[in-house]
Amino acid sequence: MPVKQSKRYRSAVSAADLTKEYPLKEAVEILTKFPKAKFDETIELSFRLGVDPAQGDQMVRGTTPLPNGSGKKVRVVVFTDDPAKALAAGADTAGLADVMAKINEGWLDFDVAIATTEAMKQVRTLARVLGPKGLMPNPKSGTVTDDVAAGIKAVKAGRVEFKVDKTANIGVGVGKRSFTADQISENVSAVLDAIGKAKPAAFKGHYIKSVTLSSSMSPGIKLATSEYNKF
């Protein structure tokens, strides 16, 4: 049985030929003309890659700052023996044994977890809880660091993390519908560049197969291959 589409969605579909591919600037202009929802929708880039995630040397993962931020309030917890310093640097919650105990009791009211190198010796025991939620601190994503202040500043400013899933796809939030077209375009360009540069050295095939731009409640707009075929 076909899924019933909302009036807003049908209106968006009629606003452009969604079978076509569009240059970034034009794709963003189309997106900004779609009917808006009653909340500030997240804008997302969806990548389909040619890699095989089952191969260890074809994993695609990394982070990148967004020039105009993510538009999202990021709640940060810091695992550290010096919670006062972390709180002064902007952490929402900080501590070690006490915070770990809360998490083991089911508390997960945060978006990003940062840990000092020393604290990670204990935080590793939370892997079974934080890992499945994508909240485990990781040196590769910059969330295991002894420069806690810089780490907090980076994630609060709108740094995003990306990781290929089991089906070789990546979804990355790149802003909000309330952003200007230029702000969206700049953020999209930053993510395109970051994922392009994250191409595994061992992979020799067609890396980025397609990229689609959408908002929470809109259909997807395909980006022209010229925007990413250099990768």
FITOR-60169 format. One record per atom (N, C-alpha, C, O): residue in three letters; x, y, z. Coordinates in steps of 0.02 Angstrom, whole numbers, plus 50000, padded with zeros to 5 digits. Last residue first. Layout:
BEGIN
ALAXYZ;...
This chain:
BEGIN
PHE518235069249675;PHE518445064449726;PHE518375057349700;PHE518525052549736;LYS517695076249577;LYS518415076849583;LYS518695071949635;LYS519295070749639;ASN516325075249588;ASN516665070149548;ASN517425070649550;ASN517775066049528;TYR515565084549656;TYR515965080049696;TYR516365074949654;TYR516715070749683;GLU514895092849570;GLU515035095449637;GLU515495090849677;GLU515785093049727;SER514605085749459;SER515165090549454;SER515355093349522;SER515905095949531;THR513445078949484;THR514075075449497;THR514685080149493;THR515205078549522;ALA512245088849570;ALA512595087249509;ALA513265083949524;ALA513595085849572;LEU511195081949697;LEU511725086649677;LEU512055084249613;LEU512145078149603;LYS509455079849710;LYS510095076949691;LYS510595082349670;LYS510425086749630;ILE508465082449847;ILE508685085649784;ILE509375082949768;ILE509845083549808;GLY507115074049929;GLY507825075149917;GLY507955078349849;GLY507605077049801;PRO505705082150011;PRO505995076949968;PRO506735078749956;PRO506945084249972;SER505635087150187;SER505615088350115;SER505865082250076;SER506195077850103;MET505785087650324;MET505115086050297;MET505065086850221;MET504515087150194;SER507155090350348;SER506805085150386;SER506155082850353;SER505985076950354;SER507855092650183;SER507725094950251;SER507295089550284;SER507085084750251;SER509245087950074;SER508535088050095;SER508475091350163;SER508975092650196;LEU510255082249942;LEU510135087549991;LEU509395087650009;LEU508965087349965;THR511295068649900;THR510625071649900;THR510555076649957;THR510775075350013;VAL512465061349795;VAL512365065549854;VAL511685068949847;VAL511525071649795;SER513275046149738;SER512755051249734;SER512725055149799;SER512925052749852;LYS514555040149743;LYS514075038349690;LYS513525043449682;LYS513315044949626;ILE516185042549773;ILE515525045449789;ILE515045044149731;ILE515135046949677;TYR517115032449705;TYR517045033849777;TYR516355036549796;TYR515975033149831;HIS517435019649607;HIS517015025649605;HIS516815027349676;HIS516385023949704;GLY519015012649669;GLY518425012949625;GLY518085019749625;GLY518385024849640;LYS520035010949760;LYS520205013249692;LYS519605014149645;LYS519685016149588;PHE520565012149926;PHE519995011549880;PHE520155014649813;PHE520395020349809;ALA521615014650010;ALA521585008049979;ALA521035007249927;ALA521025002449889;ALA521365027050061;ALA521925026450014;ALA521895019749977;ALA522125019249920;PRO519675032650071;PRO520195027950094;PRO520735027050040;PRO520585026449981;LYS519235049450079;LYS519255043550036;LYS519825038950058;LYS520395041150062;ALA519155061350142;ALA519175055450185;ALA519185048950144;ALA519135043550173;LYS518945071050050;LYS519645070050073;LYS519715063950118;LYS520275061650130;GLY517555070150042;GLY517965068749984;GLY518685067250004;GLY518985062549978;ILE517195074550167;ILE517065067550150;ILE517465065550088;ILE517695059850083;ALA517625088150156;ALA517885083650209;ALA517785076350192;ALA518245072250201;ASP516905093050046;ASP517635092950044;ASP517915088050095;ASP518375084250080;LEU515595091850092;LEU515795088550030;LEU516555087750028;LEU516805082450009;VAL515675100450203;VAL515565093250213;VAL515765089350151;VAL516065083950156;ALA515875112850141;ALA516355110450191;ALA516295102950201;ALA516795099450206;SER514725113950062;SER515385113650030;SER515915110850078;SER516335106850058;VAL513755115350163;VAL513755109550119;VAL514435108550086;VAL514685102950083;ASN514115127850215;ASN514155121850258;ASN514175115550216;ASN514555110850230;GLU513865135950104;GLU514545135650133;GLU514625129450177;GLU515145126250175;SER512485133950086;SER512965132050033;SER513665131350061;SER514035126750042;ILE511975139450204;ILE511865132350189;ILE512385130050138;ILE512685124650146;GLN512355152750189;GLN512595148950246;GLN512525141450234;GLN512975137550251;ASP511645156250073;ASP512385156350072;ASP512665152250130;ASP513155148650122;ALA510325155250116;ALA510555150850063;ALA511315150550061;ALA511605145250050;THR510255156050298;THR510215159050231;THR510475154050180;THR510795149050197;PHE509335145450411;PHE509955148050384;PHE509825151350317;PHE509335149750283;SER508175139050444;SER508205146250459;SER508855149450434;SER508915155550435;ARG508415125750423;ARG508035129350372;ARG508055136850383;ARG507955140750336;LYS510135122350473;LYS509415122850486;LYS509065126650430;LYS509395130450393;GLY511495110650444;GLY511195117050462;GLY510455116550473;GLY510175111150482;VAL511875097950406;VAL512295103650384;VAL511985110450400;VAL512205115550372;GLY512055081350457;GLY511685087550464;GLY512125093450447;GLY512695093850471;VAL512345067550353;VAL512655072850394;VAL512205078950397;VAL511995081450345;GLY512475050550319;GLY512015056150326;GLY512325061250373;GLY512545059450428;ILE513105038550209;ILE513265043350262;ILE512735048850261;ILE512565051450208;ASN513215021050163;ASN512895027650160;ASN513125031950219;ASN513325029450271;ALA513535007550163;ALA513965012250126;ALA513645019050116;ALA513785022550067;THR512835000150251;THR512604999950182;THR512975005050138;THR512755006550082;LYS513375002450374;LYS513484995850346;LYS513264995350273;LYS513474990850237;ASP513965019750358;ASP513605014250390;ASP513715007750353;ASP514095007450305;VAL515315031050388;VAL514935026950341;VAL514585021350378;VAL514865018450425;LYS515185045650482;LYS515435038750481;LYS514995034650434;LYS514385034750439;PHE515565061950546;PHE515255057550496;PHE515585050650497;PHE516185050050511;GLU515205075850649;GLU515555069550640;GLU515195065450587;GLU514575065450584;VAL515405093550650;VAL515005087550641;VAL515455081550628;VAL515995082050601;ARG515485108150748;ARG515855102850714;ARG515415096650708;ARG515065094850755;GLY514925119250811;GLY514575116150755;GLY514995111150716;GLY514865110150656;ALA515385124350928;ALA515365128850871;ALA515025125750810;ALA514855129250762;LYS515435113551014;LYS514915118551025;LYS514835123150965;LYS514285125650951;VAL516575107050967;VAL515915103850959;VAL515345108750970;VAL514825108150938;ALA517585116950995;ALA517485114150928;ALA516795111150919;ALA516465112450869;LYS517495119151133;LYS517365124651086;LYS517205122051016;LYS516765124550983;ILE517885106651182;ILE517205109251194;ILE517025114651144;ILE516475114651116;GLY519215106351137;GLY518745101251116;GLY518025103451125;GLY517605102351081;ALA519765117151204;ALA519745117251131;ALA519235112151105;ALA518885113451056;ALA519635112351337;ALA519325118651317;ALA519245119051241;ALA518725121051216;VAL520435100751338;VAL519715100351346;VAL519355106651322;VAL518835106151290;ASP521655094151285;ASP521475101251278;ASP520715101651279;ASP520385102651228;ASP521725080951285;ASP521915084151348;ASP521825091651344;ASP521895095151394;THR520455070451213;THR520945075851209;THR521115078551278;THR520705078451324;VAL519365062951119;VAL519835060951172;VAL520415065851167;VAL520815065451120;THR518745068351013;THR518385068651077;THR518775065251134;THR518525064751190;GLY519195067450884;GLY519415073150924;GLY519085073650992;GLY519135078751025;SER518945056250817;SER518445061550809;SER518615067650852;SER518235072450855;LYS519985048250853;LYS519925049950782;LYS519415055550771;LYS519455059150721;PRO519785045750991;PRO520335050250969;PRO520255052550896;PRO520445058250880;ASN518165046351057;ASN518615042951010;ASN519165047750987;ASN519005053350967;PRO516825042551169;PRO517385046851150;PRO517885042951107;PRO517995037051118;MET515265036651114;MET515905034751145;MET516455039551122;MET516545040451062;LEU514045038351055;LEU514265043351103;LEU514945041951135;LEU515165045751178;GLY513295029650980;GLY513745034150945;GLY514025039550989;GLY514215044950965;LYS512585020251045;LYS512255026751037;LYS512695031750999;LYS512485037350986;PRO513435009451056;PRO512855008751012;PRO512495015351000;PRO512135016050950;GLY514395015751153;GLY514555013751084;GLY513965013351038;GLY513965016450984;LEU513865017351282;LEU513945023251238;LEU514065021351165;LEU513865025051120;VAL513795004051331;VAL513235008651338;VAL513275014251286;VAL512795015751251;ARG514984997951305;ARG514374994151288;ARG513754998551292;ARG513244997151261;ALA515915007351354;ALA515855006251282;ALA515205002651264;ALA514895004251213;LEU516245010051482;LEU515575012151461;LEU515445010651387;LEU514915012451361;THR517545006951501;THR517055002151528;THR516345003951508;THR515884999851517;ARG518225018051458;ARG518175012351412;ARG517665007251436;ARG517375003551396;VAL518365026451566;VAL517785027451523;VAL517685021551474;VAL517135020351452;GLN519605023351621;GLN518995021151655;GLN518385021451610;GLN517945017151614;LYS520455028251526;LYS520625021751556;LYS520015018851592;LYS519925012751594;MET520025041051500;MET519815035751454;MET519965028751481;MET519645023951461;ALA520675049551587;ALA519995047351604;ALA519775041451561;ALA519375037351583;GLU521865052151516;GLU521885048451580;GLU521195045551597;GLU521135039851619;THR521385059651409;THR521735053351397;THR521745049051459;THR521635042951456;THR519705065551438;THR520425066551438;THR520745059651427;THR520425054551436;ALA518275065551330;ALA518645062751386;ALA519385064551380;ALA519655065151325;ILE516625070151286;ILE517345071351279;ILE517685068451340;ILE517425068751395;ALA515135066951201;ALA515545065451260;ALA516275066551242;ALA516525064151191;VAL513665075051148;VAL514365073451135;VAL514715072051201;VAL514615075651250;ASP512375076151199;ASP512465074951127;ASP513165072651110;ASP513265068851063;PHE511415069951340;PHE511945074051310;PHE512045071851237;PHE511815066551216;ASP510785060951438;ASP510515067451418;ASP511065072151393;ASP511165077551420;LEU510755048051486;LEU511095049351422;LEU510865056051394;LEU510775056751334;TRP510655037251621;TRP510655044351601;TRP511065045251537;TRP511655043451535;GLY510715024151670;GLY510265025651615;GLY510255032851590;GLY509895034451543;GLU511665020751759;GLU510975020451784;GLU510465022451731;GLU509865022451743;ASN512805023451692;ASN512645016351703;ASN511935015451730;ASN511645010051724;ILE512735037251704;ILE512645034251638;ILE512465026851646;ILE512035024251611;LYS513015038951840;LYS512375041251813;LYS512225037851746;LYS511655035751734;ALA514325033851844;ALA513805030451882;ALA513105032451856;ALA512665028251850;MET514995043451768;MET514955036551744;MET514405032751779;MET514055028751748;VAL514885054351854;VAL514545054551790;VAL514475047551760;VAL513955045851732;ASP515695049751961;ASP514985051551972;ASP514585051651907;ASP514015049351905;ALA516935047651900;ALA516575042051931;ALA515835043551941;ALA515415039251930;LEU516935061851833;LEU517175055351810;LEU516765049751842;LEU516275047451811;GLY516435077551756;GLY516595073351813;GLY516865066751787;GLY517005066051728;ALA515155088351693;ALA515845086051696;ALA515965082151760;ALA515635083251810;THR514035096051579;THR514125091451635;THR514845089151635;THR515135088151581;ASP514265105751487;ASP513615105751521;ASP513635101251583;ASP513285102651633;ALA515735115751467;ALA515405109151470;ALA514745109751507;ALA514675113851552;GLY516405127951467;GLY515775127451431;GLY515445120651431;GLY514925119851399;ALA517485129851546;ALA517615130151474;ALA516985129151433;ALA516995129451371;ALA516995127351670;ALA517175134251655;ALA517285135251580;ALA517205140751554;LEU516905113551661;LEU516285117551666;LEU516415124851649;LEU516005128051617;ALA518275110451661;ALA517855108751603;ALA517215112851603;ALA516995115251550;LYS518655114751788;LYS518975117651729;LYS518545116451667;LYS518475120851625;ALA517885106451869;ALA517795113651873;ALA518085117151811;ALA517785121751784;PRO518335093251844;PRO517695095451818;PRO517595102951819;PRO517265105651775;ASP519585085051828;ASP519555092151843;ASP518905095051815;ASP518915099051768;ASP519575072551782;ASP519695073151854;ASP519665080451876;ASP519715081951935;THR518265069251661;THR518895072251682;THR518945072351758;THR518445072051793;PHE517215069151531;PHE517485064551581;PHE518185067051600;PHE518645066851559;VAL515945080151492;VAL516675079151491;VAL516865074451548;VAL516695075651607;VAL514595082651382;VAL514825079951446;VAL515565078551440;VAL515805076051388;VAL513635094951301;VAL514285091451305;VAL514415089051376;VAL514345092851425;ARG512415098251186;ARG512535096851257;ARG513145092451264;ARG513175086951237;VAL512185110451068;VAL512535104151081;VAL512675103551156;VAL513025107651185;LYS510925116850975;LYS511235117451041;LYS511535110651059;LYS511175105751065;LYS511185119750802;LYS510925115350855;LYS511295116650920;LYS511905117650920;GLY511765125850700;GLY511115128350719;GLY510805124450776;GLY510225125650795;SER513035122550662;SER512515117750646;SER511805120350660;SER511315117550637;GLY514115135050584;GLY513835131250639;GLY513285126650616;GLY513085126650558;ASN514665139750469;ASN514115143650499;ASN513775139950557;ASN513215141650575;PRO515665130550437;PRO515815137750438;PRO515295141950474;PRO515455146950504;LEU515855116450535;LEU515405119750488;LEU515525127250492;LEU515485130050547;PRO517265105450544;PRO516885111150570;PRO516425113850515;PRO516585113450456;THR517195087650537;THR517345094050504;THR516945099650537;THR516375098650556;THR517835070950553;THR517455076650578;THR517635082750536;THR518155083050504;GLY517635053550500;GLY518005059650516;GLY517555065050545;GLY516975063750560;ARG517735039250395;ARG517535042250458;ARG517945048550469;ARG518525048950451;VAL517595024750309;VAL517595032050299;VAL517315035250363;VAL516745034150382;MET518515010050278;MET518085013750324;MET518155021250310;MET518705023750301;GLN519295001450208;GLN518845005650169;GLN518345009550214;GLN517835011850191;ASP520024992550280;ASP520394998050249;ASP519965002550205;ASP520215006750168;GLY519084983050321;GLY519374987550370;GLY519734993550340;GLY519744998850369;GLN517624980050236;GLN518344979850231;GLN518644985050277;GLN518484990950272;ALA516334983350251;ALA516544977150284;ALA517304976350281;ALA517584972350319;PRO516094994350171;PRO516234995450243;PRO516454989250280;PRO516734989750335;ASP516674997350022;ASP516404991450056;ASP516574992150130;ASP517134990650150;VAL516195012249928;VAL516645008249969;VAL516285002049997;VAL515675001649995;GLY515425021149861;GLY515595014949826;GLY516025010349867;GLY516205004949843;LEU514055029549946;LEU514755028449928;LEU514855021749894;LEU514445017249898;ARG512925041949953;ARG512965034849937;ARG513665033649910;ARG513855036249858;PHE512465054050074;PHE512965051550027;PHE512855044050016;PHE512725040350062;SER511485067650110;SER511505060350111;SER511965057950056;SER511855059449997;LEU511385081450214;LEU511685078750154;LEU511715071250161;LEU511925068650213;GLU510035091050284;GLU510485085350284;GLU510755083750215;GLU510415084550165;ILE509395102550399;ILE509575101250329;ILE510115095950328;ILE510595096250366;THR508035102150511;THR508755101050499;THR508865099750425;THR508465096250393;GLU506775114850532;GLU507015108350508;GLU507775108150501;GLU508105113150487;ASP505995121950654;ASP506585123550614;ASP506925117050592;ASP507315114050630;PHE504235118650629;PHE504845118950670;PHE505435120250624;PHE505375119750563;LYS503235117550541;LYS503105122050597;LYS503695122350645;LYS503675125950695;ALA504035117750377;ALA503655114550431;ALA503565119550487;ALA503805125250483;LYS503855126550220;LYS504195125150284;LYS503725121550332;LYS503115122250329;PRO503955122250047;PRO503545124250105;PRO503885122150170;PRO504175116750175;PHE505475126849961;PHE504995121749982;PHE504585124350041;PHE504835128350080;LYS506445136149942;LYS505775137849917;LYS505245132649936;LYS504655133849927;THR507615130449983;THR507365136050023;THR506655138150001;THR506315141650039;LEU507815120949880;LEU507645118749948;LEU507345124449990;LEU506865123350027;ILE508175129249774;ILE507555125249770;ILE507335123249840;ILE506745123749857;GLU509385134249822;GLU508835138949807;GLU508175135249804;GLU507665137649830;VAL510125122449828;VAL509965125949890;VAL509395130849879;VAL508955131449922;ALA510235119649691;ALA509905114849736;ALA509695118149801;ALA509155116849827;GLU510975130549647;GLU510285129749624;GLU509895124949669;GLU509305126149683;LYS512195128049711;LYS511845134349722;LYS511105133749703;LYS510675136149739;LEU512555114949660;LEU512415116249731;LEU512005122549742;LEU511505122349778;PRO511655109449514;PRO512245112349545;PRO512065114449617;PRO511475115749631;TYR510595094749512;TYR510685101949512;TYR511355104149541;TYR511605100949588;GLU509775082249417;GLU510315083949463;GLU510445091449456;GLU510405094249401;LYS508035076649409;LYS508635079949384;LYS509165080849438;LYS509015080249498;THR506945072449471;THR507315067249436;THR507975069949409;THR508425066249390;LEU506265083049521;LEU506715079549567;LEU507065073549535;LEU507435070049568;ASP505935097949467;ASP505995091349437;ASP506505087349478;ASP507105088349470;ALA504965107349588;ALA505565106049547;ALA505545099049518;ALA505185094749543;ALA503755108349651;ALA504155114449644;ALA504775113549600;ALA505065118449578;SER503115096649676;SER502895100349616;SER503325106549603;SER503275109549550;VAL503675093149797;VAL503815089049738;VAL503645092749674;VAL503995092149623;ALA503065102349882;ALA503785102749870;ALA503975098849807;ALA504385101249767;SER501755097949880;SER501895104649855;SER502635105349839;SER502825108449790;ARG501895085649941;ARG501675085749871;ARG501825092549840;ARG501995093049781;TYR502265090050069;TYR502735086050029;TYR502545086349955;TYR502985087149913;ARG501105096650109;ARG501735100350106;ARG502235096650061;ARG502575099750021;LYS500175086250109;LYS500075091850063;LYS500715095750054;LYS500875097949998;SER501015070350125;SER500695076350152;SER500615081550097;SER500955081350045;GLN500625054350055;GLN501075060150060;GLN500685066250084;GLN500105067250066;LYS500445037950107;LYS500095044050092;LYS500565050050104;LYS500855050650158;VAL501255024450028;VAL501245029050085;VAL500905035550065;VAL501055038350012;PRO500355010849952;PRO500775016849949;PRO500705021250010;PRO500165021850038;MET500424994050000;MET500005000050000;MET500445006350000;MET500875006950044;
